[in-house]
Amino acid sequence: MKKAFYILALSLLFVTCKSTKTVTTSTKEDTPTKENFIYSDGFKSATAAQTAALLKDLSATAKNYSVIVLTKNFNGEEVTITNGTKQAYKGYALSNRATGIAEKIRIDNTADTKIYDTYTKKEITIPASDAKKYKFVHVAKDTSKKIPFVIVYSNKVKVLE
């Protein structure tokens, strides 16, 4: 009877042990798709005066600057935006329920920009080639997707008030 107990205990020990080896591979599901990137001006936009004031406030009137606007579904998670080798933003973005805007950040559109969300532990890259074509890059979150970011490139900014 003791032997049976020891055999059972040992077998449970081996069954419940797990290996700590972690293998990370990039799968097709982890790469952004066309649905992560949208090119559109088809939304309610700010007036020309509001847009000019925003660009002036952010010192983004020059052609080599674009503005990232964090919009929907940012719920206070830490977000890091790196522009080239410089950190452009690190903070806890929280979407305003009335305006839908969480943060506005000026970026240099001659370098790739990476956005990393600590909650989902996912990152997306905004290529400089796309950022140069548009003055505004709206970023929303959709946590139901593998890559939880939806990027909308536009030459208009969404209503700020």
Secondary structure, DSSP 4 states (H G I P E B T S, - for coil): -HHHHHHHHHHHHHHH-----------GGGS--GGGEEE---S-B--HHHHHHHHHHTT--STTEEEEEE-TT-EEEEEEEEETTEEEEEEEEE--TTT---EEEEEETTS-EEEEETTTTEEEEE-HHHHTT-SEEEEEE-TTSSS-EEEEEESS-B---
